[in-house]
Amino acid sequence: MINKKRKGFTLVEMIVVVTILGVISSIALVKYGKVQESAKMNADYTNAANIVTAASMAINDDENIAESLSVESLKEKGYLSTVPVPQSTSGRFELVISDNGTDISVNVNSKQFYPR
């Protein structure tokens, strides 16, 4: 009997490799989705901090403005270049200012983004 060596891979070897690659790629996609969601949340926290900074500047310039202050009015008065839009959720940023104007918070659909 003559033994011939065949070159190449068997069907079982190919199925094992494809299965392993599929498992690895599914793990990578799940991790990528979590990183993307985390980045959107961090962008929202940063935007909320920028809104609070702009509101503080507006209140320092005119103390009587605190009652009528909103994100849109901050843009109109030039304290913000654009009206930020939340990335991680739908809705819009809402500015909440205490009676004395010292405590400022930013919410989106009753979820607080500032202070953290």
C-alpha positions in Angstrom: 0.0 0.0 0.0 1.2 3.4 -0.9 0.6 6.1 1.7 -0.1 9.5 0.1 0.2 12.6 2.2 -2.6 15.1 1.5 -1.9 18.8 1.6 -4.5 21.1 3.2 -7.0 21.0 6.1 -9.7 18.6 6.9 -13.4 19.7 7.1 -13.4 19.2 10.9 -10.3 21.4 11.3 -11.9 24.2 9.3 -15.2 24.0 11.3 -13.2 24.2 14.6 -11.3 27.3 13.4 -14.5 29.0 12.1 -16.2 28.3 15.4 -13.4 29.7 17.5 -13.3 32.9 15.3 -17.0 33.3 15.7 -16.8 33.1 19.5 -13.9 35.6 19.6 -15.7 38.0 17.3 -18.9 37.9 19.4 -17.0 38.7 22.5 -15.3 41.6 20.8 -18.7 43.0 19.5 -20.2 42.9 23.0 -17.1 44.7 24.5 -17.3 47.3 21.7 -20.9 48.0 22.4 -20.2 48.6 26.1 -17.3 51.0 25.3 -19.5 52.9 22.8 -22.3 53.4 25.4 -19.7 54.4 28.0 -18.3 57.0 25.7 -21.8 58.5 25.0 -22.5 58.7 28.8 -19.1 60.5 29.3 -20.0 62.9 26.5 -23.3 63.7 28.2 -21.5 64.3 31.6 -19.1 66.7 29.9 -21.9 68.6 28.1 -23.7 68.9 31.4 -20.6 70.3 33.1 -20.2 72.8 30.2 -23.8 73.9 30.6 -23.3 74.5 34.3 -20.2 76.5 33.6 -22.0 78.7 31.1 -24.9 79.1 33.6 -22.5 80.2 36.3 -20.9 82.7 34.0 -24.4 84.1 33.1 -25.4 84.4 36.7 -22.1 86.1 37.6 -22.8 88.6 34.8 -26.4 89.3 35.8 -27.8 87.9 39.1 -31.4 88.6 38.1 -31.2 86.2 35.1 -31.2 83.0 37.2 -35.0 82.6 37.2 -35.3 82.7 33.4 -32.2 80.8 32.5 -32.4 77.8 30.2 -30.0 76.0 27.9 -31.5 77.7 24.9 -31.2 81.1 26.5 -27.5 80.4 27.2 -27.0 79.8 23.5 -28.9 83.0 22.6 -26.9 85.1 25.0 -23.6 83.7 23.6 -22.5 81.6 26.6 -22.9 78.4 24.6 -22.0 78.1 20.9 -24.6 75.4 20.3 -27.4 73.7 22.2 -26.0 70.3 23.2 -28.0 67.2 22.5 -27.8 64.1 24.8 -26.0 61.2 23.2 -26.9 58.4 25.6 -30.7 59.0 25.8 -33.4 60.9 24.0 -34.7 64.2 25.3 -32.9 67.4 26.0 -30.8 68.9 28.8 -32.8 70.8 31.4 -31.2 73.4 33.7 -32.3 73.4 37.3 -31.2 76.4 39.5 -31.9 76.7 43.2 -33.6 79.8 44.6 -30.4 81.5 45.6 -28.6 80.6 42.3 -25.8 78.7 44.0 -26.9 75.1 43.3 -27.1 74.3 39.6 -28.0 70.8 38.2 -28.6 69.4 34.8 -31.1 66.7 34.1 -32.3 64.7 31.1 -35.7 63.1 31.6 -35.3 63.3 35.4 -31.9 61.6 35.2 -29.3 63.9 36.8 -26.1 64.4 34.8 -24.6 67.2 36.9 -23.5 66.9 39.6 -22.6 63.3 39.1 
